[in-house]
């Protein structure tokens, strides 16, 4: 590749094929197939970055791309308060491709259309209480190319197949919704292993079940969190506090390496190599090999997620967490697959020791800040009395500080699950979120 005489140069190419179909209330709301392709260059000169991108792929355009990035790096240097340095890494020449049994490129994706129509029909016919349905399936096929002036030459093909179902139910003037999803970094076989019609039917069952129920009473409570909720907690309320750029800015974990901040039962990991993980890739968008990065080990803070830039600031090795949504963006520190490791208890064992509390099921949305304070919505709360499940409630919300919640963990399940997710830090990106069910204490209230 062309070189800048006194700096570091990297170029990325990205081709993204998208197939998506959505059926809402028996009608096709959207069916699309598209291709987005382009390239970008990033140049580091005397401690200053320059970045430029283009959708025109030819020799003349790419040479212009490099010149523009170089010009931006030189012109921005006088405005820099802090000069950038990047950690050294071995330049790799390698290829990676998602492990698949059914490659989407070799099959007719129109069959997904019939799957979604069937799922929508089954969801709507489950009960007269079902008021609205929305079912979708998507295939995202990414080809990533990375070259650098250090000698790296990396090609990756990452395929993600996923879908979801949202169902709204009505009962006596009350309206509730339930959501379920499937997917991973895999081929079309994922839709055989867990058919979308089963996902849609589960969403219908939950929506209809909780529609006539009362709102859960508020209060501080002993709870068992379903694994999908734990994944949301691991990503939103803990994971972001361990991203080194946010640590540098003063997140909750800043200055806490070696300190105990959670129960000894808790080990939290950000894993770039998890099989079928939605955020899995062999190399990040700086050409750094990904790894299993331990954030919390048996309650003790062990490390953070790094780019090449933050790694040298912290005196650590890069962890392979620099990711970009597309060629139009420069890479920033992002999570990959963030999860709490499983324990050895069954759901029944977690529940049996709860005298008065709730089993919380079905995650919704939510928000968290860089101190670990969070508020999440939960689809269903099931009352636990003397170790037995009783009445269900609808529309729960949970809140608190994630590290206080993890400090009060009394049991960790073995029902580990990893879910698909999209994180919106500055730019979107695909992530995996997961963990096992947990028994802990937190504030529960009606939503």
C-alpha positions in Angstrom: 0.0 0.0 0.0 1.0 3.6 -0.4 3.0 5.1 2.5 3.1 8.4 4.3 6.8 9.1 4.9 6.7 10.1 8.5 3.6 8.4 9.9 1.5 5.3 10.4 -1.2 4.3 7.8 -4.1 1.9 7.9 -6.8 1.3 5.4 -10.1 -0.6 5.8 -12.5 -1.9 3.2 -16.0 -2.9 4.1 -18.8 -4.6 2.1 -22.1 -5.2 3.9 -25.0 -7.2 2.3 -28.3 -6.9 4.1 -31.4 -9.0 3.7 -34.4 -8.2 6.0 -38.1 -8.9 6.2 -40.7 -7.7 8.6 -44.3 -8.7 8.8 -46.7 -6.6 11.0 -50.2 -7.7 11.7 -50.3 -10.1 8.8 -48.9 -7.7 6.2 -45.5 -7.3 4.9 -44.2 -4.0 6.4 -40.7 -4.2 4.9 -38.7 -6.5 2.7 -35.3 -5.2 1.7 -32.0 -6.4 0.2 -29.1 -4.0 -0.1 -25.4 -3.5 -0.4 -23.2 -0.9 1.3 -19.6 -0.8 0.2 -16.7 1.6 0.8 -13.2 2.2 2.1 -11.5 4.5 4.6 -8.0 5.5 5.5 -6.6 6.6 8.9 -3.2 8.3 9.2 -1.2 9.1 12.3 1.4 11.8 11.9 3.3 13.3 14.9 0.6 12.3 17.3 -2.4 13.5 15.3 -5.0 11.3 13.5 -6.5 12.1 10.1 -9.5 10.1 8.8 -11.3 10.0 5.4 -13.7 7.6 3.7 -15.2 7.0 0.3 -17.7 4.8 -1.6 -15.7 5.0 -4.8 -13.3 2.0 -5.1 -10.6 2.5 -7.7 -6.9 3.3 -7.6 -7.3 7.1 -8.1 -10.0 7.4 -5.4 -7.9 5.4 -2.9 -4.8 7.5 -3.5 -6.9 10.6 -3.0 -8.3 9.0 0.2 -4.8 8.6 1.6 -3.9 12.2 0.7 -7.0 13.6 2.4 -6.4 11.6 5.6 -2.7 12.7 5.6 -3.8 16.4 5.1 -6.3 16.2 8.0 -3.7 14.7 10.3 -1.2 17.4 9.6 -3.7 20.3 9.8 -5.2 19.0 13.1 -1.9 18.7 14.9 -1.7 22.4 16.1 -5.1 22.0 17.8 -4.2 18.8 19.8 -3.9 19.1 23.5 -2.6 15.6 23.8 -0.4 13.8 21.2 -1.5 10.3 20.3 0.7 7.3 20.6 -0.3 3.7 19.8 0.9 0.4 21.3 3.0 -1.9 19.1 1.3 -5.0 17.8 2.4 -7.8 15.5 1.2 -7.3 12.0 -0.9 -10.3 10.9 -1.5 -11.7 7.5 -4.6 -13.9 8.0 -8.2 -14.8 7.1 -11.3 -15.5 9.2 -14.8 -16.6 8.3 -17.9 -17.3 10.5 -18.4 -21.0 11.0 -21.6 -21.9 9.1 -23.6 -25.0 8.1 -25.9 -23.1 5.8 -24.2 -20.2 4.0 -26.7 -17.5 3.1 -24.9 -16.8 -0.1 -25.7 -20.4 -1.3 -29.4 -20.4 -0.4 -32.6 -18.6 -1.5 -33.2 -16.1 1.2 -36.8 -15.7 0.1 -37.6 -18.7 2.3 -37.3 -16.3 5.2 -40.3 -14.5 3.9 -42.5 -17.6 4.4 -41.0 -18.3 7.9 -42.0 -14.8 9.0 -45.5 -15.0 7.6 -46.1 -18.3 9.3 -44.7 -17.0 12.6 -46.9 -13.9 12.4 -50.0 -16.0 11.7 -49.3 -18.3 14.6 -48.7 -15.4 17.0 -51.9 -13.7 16.0 -54.0 -16.8 16.2 -52.8 -17.8 19.7 -55.5 -15.7 21.4 -58.2 -13.1 20.8 -56.3 -11.0 23.3 -53.5 -10.5 20.8 -53.9 -7.0 19.4 -50.8 -6.5 17.3 -47.7 -8.5 16.1 -44.4 -7.6 14.5 -42.1 -10.4 13.4 -38.7 -9.9 11.6 -35.7 -11.8 10.3 -32.4 -10.4 9.1 -29.1 -11.6 7.6 -26.1 -9.3 7.7 -23.1 -10.4 5.7 -20.0 -8.4 6.3 -16.6 -8.6 4.5 -13.9 -6.6 6.2 -10.4 -5.9 4.8 -7.6 -4.4 6.7 -4.1 -3.3 5.6 -1.4 -1.2 7.4 1.9 0.3 6.8 3.2 -2.1 9.4 2.5 -5.0 7.1 -0.9 -6.3 8.2 -3.1 -7.9 5.6 -6.4 -9.3 7.1 -9.6 -10.4 5.6 -12.7 -11.3 7.6 -16.2 -12.4 6.7 -18.7 -12.2 9.5 -22.3 -13.4 9.0 -25.0 -12.6 11.5 -28.5 -14.2 11.3 -31.1 -13.0 13.8 -34.8 -12.2 14.3 -37.3 -11.0 16.8 -41.0 -11.0 17.7 -43.0 -8.2 19.5 -46.6 -8.9 20.5 -49.1 -6.5 22.0 -52.0 -7.9 24.0 -55.2 -6.3 25.5 -57.3 -7.3 28.5 -60.0 -5.2 30.1 -58.5 -2.0 28.7 -55.0 -2.9 29.7 -52.3 -3.0 27.0 -49.0 -4.8 27.4 -46.2 -5.9 25.1 -43.8 -8.8 25.1 -40.6 -9.3 23.1 -38.4 -12.3 22.3 -35.4 -12.7 20.0 -33.0 -15.3 18.5 -29.8 -15.2 16.5 -26.0 -15.2 16.6 -23.0 -15.2 14.4 -23.9 -18.2 12.4 -25.5 -19.3 9.2 -29.2 -19.9 8.4 -29.1 -23.0 10.6 -30.0 -20.8 13.5 -33.5 -20.6 12.2 -33.8 -24.3 12.2 -32.4 -24.7 15.8 -34.9 -22.1 17.1 -37.6 -21.5 14.6 -39.0 -17.9 14.6 -42.5 -19.2 14.9 -41.6 -20.7 18.4 -40.1 -17.3 19.3 -43.3 -15.5 18.2 -45.5 -17.9 20.0 -43.5 -17.5 23.2 -44.0 -13.7 22.9 -47.7 -14.2 22.4 -48.0 -16.5 25.4 -46.2 -14.0 27.7 -48.2 -11.0 26.5 -51.5 -12.7 26.9 -50.5 -14.1 30.3 -49.5 -10.8 31.8 -52.1 -8.5 30.1 -54.8 -9.0 32.8 -52.3 -8.9 35.7 -51.8 -6.2 38.2 -48.7 -3.9 38.2 -46.1 -5.3 40.6 -46.0 -3.6 44.1 -42.9 -1.5 44.6 -40.1 -2.0 47.1 -36.7 -3.3 47.8 -36.8 -7.1 47.3 -35.0 -10.4 47.1 -35.0 -11.4 43.4 -34.0 -14.0 40.9 -33.0 -12.3 37.6 -33.5 -14.4 34.5 -30.3 -14.8 32.4 -31.5 -12.4 29.7 -31.8 -9.6 32.3 -28.3 -10.4 33.6 -26.9 -9.9 30.1 -28.4 -6.4 30.0 -26.9 -5.7 33.4 -23.5 -7.0 32.3 -23.4 -4.9 29.2 -25.2 -1.6 30.0 -24.4 -1.1 33.7 -21.0 -2.8 34.0 -19.4 -3.2 30.6 -19.4 0.5 29.7 -17.6 1.4 32.9 -14.7 -0.9 31.8 -14.2 0.6 28.4 -10.8 2.3 28.8 -11.8 5.6 27.1 -14.6 6.0 29.7 -12.3 4.7 32.5 -9.9 7.5 31.5 -12.8 10.0 31.8 -13.6 8.8 35.3 -16.1 5.9 35.2 -16.9 3.9 38.3 -14.0 1.5 37.7 -11.4 4.2 37.3 -8.5 3.5 39.7 -10.0 0.2 40.9 -7.7 -2.4 39.5 -7.1 -5.0 42.2 -10.1 -3.9 44.3 -13.0 -6.1 45.2 -16.2 -4.5 43.9 -18.6 -7.6 43.6 -19.4 -10.9 45.1 -16.7 -13.6 44.8 -19.3 -15.5 42.8 -19.0 -13.0 40.0 -16.6 -13.2 37.1 -17.4 -10.8 34.2 -15.7 -11.2 30.8 -15.7 -9.4 27.4 -14.9 -12.1 24.9 -14.0 -11.5 21.3 -13.7 -15.2 20.5 -16.9 -16.7 21.9 -18.3 -19.2 19.4 -21.3 -17.8 17.6 -21.2 -14.6 19.7 -22.9 -11.7 18.0 -19.8 -9.5 18.6 -17.2 -12.2 17.8 -14.3 -11.4 15.4 -10.8 -12.7 15.1 -9.3 -9.2 14.7 -10.6 -5.8 15.6 -10.6 -2.8 13.2 -7.1 -1.9 14.2 -5.8 -5.3 13.2 -5.3 -6.4 16.8 -6.2 -10.0 17.7 -9.3 -10.3 19.9 -9.2 -12.2 23.1 -11.1 -13.2 26.3 -10.6 -10.1 28.4 -11.4 -10.6 32.1 -12.9 -7.5 33.6 -13.9 -8.8 37.0 -12.4 -12.1 38.4 -14.2 -13.5 41.4 -15.3 -10.0 42.4 -12.0 -8.3 41.9 -11.3 -5.8 39.1 -8.7 -7.3 36.8 -8.6 -5.2 33.6 -10.2 -3.0 31.0 -11.0 -3.0 27.3 -8.4 -1.3 25.2 -7.6 0.1 21.8 -4.0 0.6 20.7 -4.2 4.2 21.8 -5.6 3.6 25.4 -3.3 0.6 25.9 -0.2 2.7 25.7 -1.8 5.3 28.0 -2.5 2.6 30.7 0.7 0.7 30.1 -1.3 -2.4 29.1 -1.5 -4.6 26.0 -4.3 -3.9 23.4 -7.3 -6.2 23.9 -8.8 -6.0 20.4 -11.8 -3.8 21.3 -11.4 -1.1 18.7 -14.4 -1.5 16.4 -16.2 0.6 13.8 -19.8 0.3 12.5 -18.7 0.8 8.9 -16.1 2.3 6.7 -17.7 5.7 7.4 -16.5 5.6 11.0 -13.1 5.4 12.7 -12.8 2.7 15.3 -13.6 3.4 19.0 -13.5 1.1 22.1 -16.5 -1.2 22.0 -17.6 -4.3 23.7 -17.8 -7.6 21.9 -19.5 -10.4 23.9 -19.9 -9.2 27.5 -21.2 -11.7 30.0 -21.1 -13.0 33.6 -19.8 -16.6 33.8 -22.2 -19.3 34.9 -22.3 -20.9 38.3 -23.6 -24.3 39.4 -27.2 -23.8 40.6 -30.4 -24.5 38.8 -33.3 -22.0 38.5 -35.2 -24.1 41.1 -32.3 -24.0 43.5 -32.0 -20.2 43.1 -35.7 -19.8 43.8 -36.1 -22.3 46.6 -34.3 -20.2 49.2 -36.3 -17.1 48.5 -38.9 -16.6 51.2 -40.5 -13.4 49.9 -39.4 -12.0 46.5 -39.8 -12.1 42.7 -38.6 -14.1 39.7 -38.0 -11.4 37.1 -38.4 -12.6 33.5 -38.1 -11.0 30.0 -35.8 -8.0 29.6 -37.0 -4.7 28.1 -35.0 -1.6 27.5 -33.3 0.7 29.9 -30.4 3.0 30.6 -27.3 3.2 32.8 -24.6 5.7 33.5 -20.8 5.5 33.9 -21.2 5.0 37.7 -23.2 1.8 37.3 -26.5 3.4 38.1 -29.3 1.7 36.0 -33.0 1.5 35.4 -34.4 -1.4 33.3 -37.9 -2.4 32.3 -38.9 -6.0 32.9 -41.7 -7.8 31.1 -42.9 -10.1 33.9 -42.5 -10.4 37.7 -43.5 -13.7 39.3 -44.1 -13.6 43.1 -42.0 -16.1 45.1 -43.3 -17.2 48.5 -41.3 -19.7 50.6 -39.5 -21.0 47.5 -42.6 -21.4 45.3 -43.7 -19.4 42.3 -47.1 -17.7 42.7 -48.9 -14.9 41.0 -47.5 -13.1 38.0 -47.4 -9.3 37.6 -46.9 -7.1 34.6 -44.7 -4.2 33.8 -41.9 -4.2 36.4 -39.0 -1.9 36.5 -35.7 -2.4 38.4 -33.2 0.1 39.4 -30.1 0.5 41.5 -26.3 0.5 41.3 -25.0 -2.5 39.4 -22.0 -3.0 41.6 -24.1 -3.0 44.8 -26.4 -5.5 43.1 -23.5 -7.7 42.2 -22.0 -7.4 45.7 -25.3 -8.8 47.1 -25.4 -11.9 44.8 -26.5 -15.0 46.8 -26.5 -17.5 44.0 -25.4 -17.9 40.4 -27.2 -20.2 38.0 -25.8 -22.6 35.4 -28.3 -21.6 32.7 -25.9 -19.5 30.7 -27.3 -17.8 27.6 -25.9 -15.3 25.2 -28.3 -12.8 23.4 -28.0 -10.6 20.3 -27.7 -6.9 20.9 -27.0 -3.5 19.2 -25.0 -1.0 21.3 -25.3 2.7 20.5 -22.2 4.3 22.0 -21.4 7.2 19.5 -22.0 4.8 16.6 -24.1 1.5 16.6 -22.5 -1.9 16.6 -23.4 -5.5 17.1 -22.7 -7.0 20.5 -23.4 -10.2 22.4 -24.8 -9.9 26.0 -25.3 -12.8 28.4 -24.9 -14.6 31.6 -26.7 -17.0 33.9 -29.7 -16.3 36.2 -28.7 -14.6 39.5 -30.2 -14.3 43.0 -29.6 -10.9 44.5 -31.4 -7.8 45.9 -32.6 -4.6 44.2 -35.4 -2.1 44.0 -38.5 -3.4 42.1 -41.4 -1.1 41.0 -44.3 -0.9 38.6 -43.7 0.6 35.2 
